[in-house]
């Protein structure tokens, strides 16, 4: 028996919103070939290797990586696939438009501030890597399912973790938590089991809690909650409300924030996390503002220099005082060396991907951050409305949203490449991409004749 199902990543009635046919046995969930038993073609092997290299981010020089080289070599292949995904061409075009803007802003800043050609070149290469990585992953989605692309990406992250030099005394939190989260949830997505997704997300959350990772713990619990909420899957209906879904998501986030803060203050996430949370809450009245005082610096600098500074600029003494005053307004003591050494010692690091886009690339960078946020939000709201969001995609979207607001550019962009590449929807699913998750068949209205029946 073969059921015709609609790709819910496309809006009903939208151009290219066609149907694909997948084998569905009555009363049975579609089964999948175990990942290690899949037959891999030469094209898929090349795509898998490119995805792994992009994820590994093995640097050659000045942010040029092996993934950069692989992506450039494959450019004639993946450039032709960009038009097959909604929003890919405008998003990557705005990304590339940032480059001349960043050079221009750096030249403007040179009259008042110190600038660095090496810093400018490294920032430009990092942004180019963002474009190249998305291009490679979009092409990979045309030769293998998205879940398989995510598995290979997770493997690349895992291989690179021991070589990152960031393991320190907390290997799980600073080395293996993200790679194993991506890899295991991707495998669960490929397997198609909601129960497995929930169990793995909760297990990963438990390990993260034990290591003191507060934000990742909350995001993984949210992924588990939303995966469980989607069982059984909702039948696809034109009347599904994205607004109600977003409202439910907002309420869930608020509840998890309150619960997570209470658990942390009670010591369930470890003594160090308890102490940090208590100090941050006492300083600013909020664990977010207390934990991310860089928000104060970002807002103060935005008011001081709205156009941005340029990707190769360094702050002068006046800029530094403005940033410190913004942080002091949140109850944070900026005269502790952190501001001079980490944030502004070699360039401008505002500990927010979106804020860094503004400081480096000006208002075009703000536009780019807004486009990324729009694609992430549109994907998650649509998938949740149809109850077809995998736990991995919930994690990637929410984590990327957090990174846009509260994480530094260098540590955020790799995961953001994966998230953006997976949320862009194909124009024509039947020709361009294999189905990722078995979709629920449409239920005929009560009293309607069966398909193929002659009219009365």
Secondary structure by P-SEA (a helix, b strand, c coil): cbbbbcccccccccccbbbbbbbbcccccccccccccccccaaaaaaaaaaaaaaacccccccccaaaaaaaaaaaaaaaacccccaaaaaaaaaaaaaaaaaaaaaaacccbbbbaaaaaaaaaaaaaaaaaaaaaaaaaacccaaaaaaaaaaaaaaaccccccccccccccccaaaaaaaaaaaaaaaccaaaaaaaaaaaaaaaaaaccaaaaaaaaaaaaaaaaacccccccccccaaaaaaaaaaaaaaaaaaaaaaaaaccccaaaaaaaaaaaaacccaaaaaccaaaaaaaaaaaccccccccccccaaaaaaaaaaaaaaccccccccccccccccccccccaaaaaaaaccaaaaaaaaaaaaaaaaaaaaaaaaccccaaaaaaaaaaaaaaccccccccaaaaaaaaaaaccccccccccccccccccccccccccccccccc
